[in-house]
Amino acid sequence: MTSTSATDTAVPPPATGVQKHRALSDRAIINLFIWPTLIILIAFNVFPLFYSLFLSFTDYSAIAGRPPVWVGFDNFNRVLFSEDMWRAFTITGRYVLFSVAFELVLGFALALLIREQFRGSGIVTTLILVPMMLSPVVVGLFWKLIYTPTFGYFNYLIGFRNPTVAPDWLASRFAGQPMPGLALWAVIIVDVWMWTPFIALLIYSGLRAIPDYLYEAAVIDRASSWFQFRRITLPQVMPLMLIAVLFRTIEAFTKSFDLVMGMTGGGPGGQTEVVAVKIYQQAFLGQFQTGRASAFAYMVLIIVIAISNLYIRNLNKMKEG
């Protein structure tokens, strides 16, 4: 018995030279992949972030050929008291509000549709998801042709057969007369077409996670379809729905530049000058006001963080409840 236990508790043999060599090689491979990645992230993300923060407190132009001059909060004051900047915030707010609202409603409807299994549902689901996979620049140029009054077929689909009286969406004109806001609605329609599948995909994943026994119990209790939707479907899907709305709000607020510039370039009279376009104009057009554009960008960042905190706080309250 003693010899057997001694054998069972014997110390394993020491690692061979091959195992040591492999351990050193694994460590070298880890360093080889991690450190270059960290260096690239610091060079292209962290350093520009802090450098732009420094430039936001300076009077600096990228083409002036002179070093930055410290001005403190002067750039932030100019942004806060500039009518053009607040106009850009107003346009962006309208753009985000209507885009995300329509995407949420249509995305929920699409998610309910693709949840039902029918013949060809896989093909339909794939086709629905295609728009969100396209480049925003390509989508903008593509829809710019579709909105053209002379040969674009969007007006034809909504009932306007005569190009002379059809609306010119991107020029904000209808029957030859100015119609303010039309260009912004044109961009909103394209944004809804492109990003509704994203919300539908997240809501669909939430619908698939709802246990079937909840609906079976509701059917046994003779609950109506509206009651099932209001008391089962909506509460179960709400966390993922809020996450989808959060992502789309941030995207629409900060990353609408490609779509807007591809379609309107700011629109007639600046009707589609969202904050992303305004920051671009401040930084690269006119006098290349790099410092002021950096301050504007950080104000947008503060607003986005505040909106995100509201969403996250409501999401946490729902989880606790």
C-alpha positions in Angstrom: 0.0 0.0 0.0 2.8 2.3 0.8 4.6 1.7 -2.4 1.4 2.2 -4.4 0.7 5.6 -2.8 4.2 6.7 -3.3 3.9 5.8 -7.0 0.6 7.7 -7.3 2.0 10.9 -5.7 5.2 10.8 -7.6 6.5 14.2 -8.8 6.1 14.6 -12.6 9.4 14.7 -14.6 10.9 18.1 -15.3 10.0 19.8 -18.5 12.2 18.9 -21.4 14.2 21.3 -23.4 11.6 21.1 -26.2 8.8 22.2 -23.9 10.9 25.1 -22.6 11.7 26.1 -26.1 8.0 26.0 -27.0 7.1 28.1 -24.0 9.6 30.7 -25.0 8.3 30.7 -28.5 4.7 31.1 -27.4 5.8 34.1 -25.3 7.6 35.6 -28.2 4.6 35.1 -30.5 2.4 36.9 -27.9 4.7 39.8 -27.8 5.0 39.9 -31.5 1.3 40.3 -32.0 0.3 42.3 -28.9 2.9 45.1 -28.9 2.5 46.2 -32.5 -1.2 46.2 -32.1 -1.0 48.4 -29.0 1.5 50.7 -30.7 -0.9 51.1 -33.7 -3.9 51.8 -31.4 -2.0 54.4 -29.4 -0.7 56.0 -32.6 -4.0 56.2 -34.4 -6.5 56.5 -31.5 -5.1 57.6 -28.2 -2.6 60.2 -29.4 -5.1 62.0 -31.8 -7.7 62.0 -29.0 -5.5 63.8 -26.6 -3.8 66.0 -29.2 -7.2 67.2 -30.5 -8.2 67.9 -26.9 -5.1 70.1 -26.6 -5.9 71.9 -29.9 -9.5 72.6 -28.7 -7.9 75.1 -26.2 -5.8 76.8 -28.8 -6.0 79.1 -31.8 -4.6 76.9 -34.5 -4.9 76.3 -38.2 -3.5 73.3 -40.0 -2.4 75.4 -43.0 -1.2 78.5 -41.2 2.3 77.2 -40.6 2.5 78.6 -37.0 2.4 76.8 -33.7 -0.9 76.6 -31.6 -1.6 79.6 -29.4 -3.3 78.9 -26.1 -6.7 80.7 -25.8 -8.3 78.7 -23.1 -12.1 78.3 -23.4 -12.5 80.9 -26.2 -13.2 78.2 -28.8 -15.9 76.7 -26.7 -17.5 80.1 -26.0 -17.6 80.8 -29.8 -19.2 77.5 -30.4 -21.8 77.9 -27.7 -22.8 81.4 -28.9 -22.7 80.7 -32.6 -26.0 80.6 -34.4 -24.6 78.4 -37.1 -23.5 75.8 -34.6 -26.8 75.7 -32.8 -28.5 75.5 -36.2 -26.4 72.4 -36.9 -27.4 70.9 -33.6 -31.1 71.6 -34.3 -30.8 69.9 -37.8 -29.0 67.0 -36.3 -31.6 66.6 -33.5 -34.4 66.4 -36.0 -32.4 64.0 -38.2 -31.7 61.7 -35.2 -35.2 61.9 -33.8 -37.1 61.0 -36.9 -34.5 58.5 -38.3 -34.3 56.5 -35.1 -38.1 56.6 -34.4 -38.9 55.3 -37.9 -36.2 52.7 -37.7 -37.4 51.5 -34.4 -41.0 51.0 -35.6 -40.1 49.5 -38.9 -37.4 47.4 -37.3 -39.8 45.9 -34.8 -42.3 45.1 -37.6 -39.5 43.4 -39.7 -38.3 41.4 -36.7 -41.9 40.1 -36.1 -42.1 39.3 -39.8 -38.8 37.3 -40.1 -39.6 35.5 -36.8 -42.4 33.7 -38.6 -41.1 30.7 -40.5 -42.5 30.6 -44.0 -41.2 29.4 -47.4 -38.4 31.5 -48.6 -38.0 33.2 -45.2 -34.2 32.8 -45.3 -33.9 34.5 -48.6 -36.2 37.3 -47.5 -34.1 37.8 -44.3 -30.9 38.0 -46.3 -32.3 40.6 -48.7 -33.6 42.6 -45.8 -30.1 42.7 -44.3 -28.3 43.8 -47.5 -28.7 47.6 -47.1 -26.8 47.8 -43.8 -23.8 46.0 -45.4 -23.3 48.6 -48.1 -20.9 51.6 -47.8 -22.7 54.8 -46.8 -20.9 56.7 -49.6 -22.1 54.2 -52.2 -25.6 54.3 -50.7 -25.6 58.1 -50.8 -24.5 58.3 -54.5 -26.9 55.5 -55.4 -29.9 57.3 -53.8 -28.8 60.6 -55.3 -29.5 59.1 -58.7 -32.8 57.6 -57.5 -34.0 61.1 -56.3 -33.1 62.8 -59.7 -36.4 64.3 -61.0 -35.7 63.5 -64.7 -34.7 59.9 -64.7 -34.8 58.7 -61.0 -37.7 56.3 -60.3 -38.5 57.4 -56.7 -40.9 60.1 -57.8 -42.5 57.6 -60.2 -43.0 55.1 -57.4 -44.8 57.7 -55.2 -47.1 58.8 -58.1 -45.3 61.7 -59.8 -45.2 61.0 -63.5 -44.4 64.5 -64.8 -40.8 65.6 -64.0 -41.7 69.3 -64.2 -44.1 69.1 -61.2 -42.3 66.3 -59.4 -40.4 67.2 -56.2 -36.6 67.8 -56.5 -35.8 66.2 -53.1 -32.1 67.1 -52.8 -32.7 70.7 -54.0 -35.7 71.2 -51.7 -38.0 72.3 -54.5 -41.5 71.1 -55.4 -43.1 72.1 -58.7 -40.4 74.7 -59.2 -41.0 76.3 -55.8 -38.7 76.2 -52.7 -39.8 73.7 -50.1 -37.6 73.9 -47.1 -36.8 70.6 -45.3 -37.3 68.4 -48.2 -33.6 67.6 -48.6 -33.4 66.6 -44.9 -36.4 64.2 -45.3 -34.6 62.7 -48.3 -31.6 61.9 -46.2 -33.9 60.6 -43.4 -35.6 58.2 -45.8 -32.2 56.8 -47.0 -31.0 56.4 -43.4 -34.1 54.5 -42.4 -33.8 52.3 -45.5 -30.2 51.5 -44.7 -30.2 51.0 -40.9 -33.7 49.6 -40.1 -32.3 46.0 -40.7 -29.8 46.6 -37.9 -32.5 47.3 -35.3 -34.6 44.5 -36.8 -31.7 42.1 -36.3 -31.2 43.0 -32.6 -34.9 42.8 -31.9 -35.2 39.5 -33.7 -32.5 38.0 -31.5 -34.5 39.2 -28.4 -37.7 37.7 -29.9 -36.0 34.3 -30.4 -34.9 34.3 -26.7 -38.4 34.6 -25.3 -39.5 31.2 -23.9 -42.5 29.6 -25.7 -44.1 28.6 -22.4 -45.0 32.2 -21.7 -47.1 32.5 -24.8 -48.6 29.0 -24.2 -49.7 30.1 -20.7 -51.2 33.3 -22.1 -53.1 31.3 -24.7 -54.5 29.0 -22.0 -55.6 32.1 -20.0 -57.3 33.3 -23.2 -55.1 36.5 -23.3 -55.6 38.6 -26.4 -52.8 39.2 -28.9 -52.4 42.8 -27.7 -52.1 41.7 -24.1 -49.4 39.2 -25.1 -47.5 41.9 -27.0 -47.8 44.4 -24.2 -47.1 42.1 -21.2 -44.8 39.5 -22.7 -43.1 40.5 -26.0 -42.4 44.2 -25.3 -40.9 43.8 -21.8 -38.7 40.8 -22.9 -37.4 42.7 -25.9 -37.0 46.1 -24.3 -33.4 45.7 -23.1 -32.1 44.8 -26.6 -34.4 47.4 -28.2 -32.8 50.1 -26.0 -29.3 48.9 -26.9 -30.3 49.1 -30.6 -31.7 52.6 -30.2 -28.5 53.7 -28.3 -26.2 52.4 -31.0 -28.3 54.1 -33.7 -28.6 57.4 -31.9 -24.8 57.5 -31.5 -24.3 56.5 -35.1 -26.8 59.0 -36.5 -25.5 61.8 -34.3 -21.8 61.4 -35.0 -21.4 59.3 -38.2 -23.8 60.8 -40.7 -21.1 62.6 -42.7 -20.7 60.0 -45.4 -24.4 59.7 -46.2 -25.1 63.5 -46.1 -22.0 64.5 -48.2 -22.7 61.8 -50.7 -26.2 63.0 -51.3 -26.4 66.7 -50.7 -23.0 68.0 -49.6 -24.8 70.1 -46.9 -27.9 70.8 -48.9 -29.3 74.0 -50.4 -28.9 76.8 -47.8 -27.3 74.3 -45.4 -30.6 72.4 -44.8 -28.7 69.2 -44.2 -25.7 70.6 -42.4 -25.6 68.1 -39.5 -22.8 68.5 -36.9 -20.5 66.0 -38.7 -20.7 68.1 -41.8 -20.2 71.4 -39.8 -17.1 70.0 -38.1 -15.7 69.1 -41.5 -16.4 72.5 -42.8 -14.8 74.2 -39.8 -11.7 72.0 -40.0 -11.0 71.7 -43.7 -12.9 74.5 -45.6 -12.5 78.2 -45.4 -9.8 79.2 -42.9 -9.0 75.7 -41.6 -10.0 76.5 -38.1 -8.6 73.4 -36.6 -8.8 74.5 -32.9 -12.4 75.6 -33.1 -13.4 72.4 -35.0 -11.7 70.4 -32.2 -13.7 72.2 -29.6 -16.9 71.6 -31.5 -16.1 67.9 -31.8 -15.6 67.6 -28.0 -18.9 69.3 -27.3 -20.5 66.7 -29.5 -18.6 64.0 -27.6 -20.0 65.4 -24.3 -23.5 65.4 -25.6 -23.2 61.8 -26.9 -21.8 60.7 -23.5 -24.7 62.4 -21.7 -27.3 60.7 -24.0 -25.5 57.3 -23.5 -25.7 57.7 -19.8 -29.4 58.3 -19.9 -29.9 55.2 -22.0 -27.7 53.1 -19.8 -29.4 54.3 -16.6 -32.8 53.4 -18.0 -31.5 50.1 -19.1 -30.2 49.3 -15.6 -33.5 50.3 -14.0 -35.3 47.9 -16.3 -32.9 45.1 -15.3 -33.4 45.8 -11.6 -37.1 45.9 -12.0 
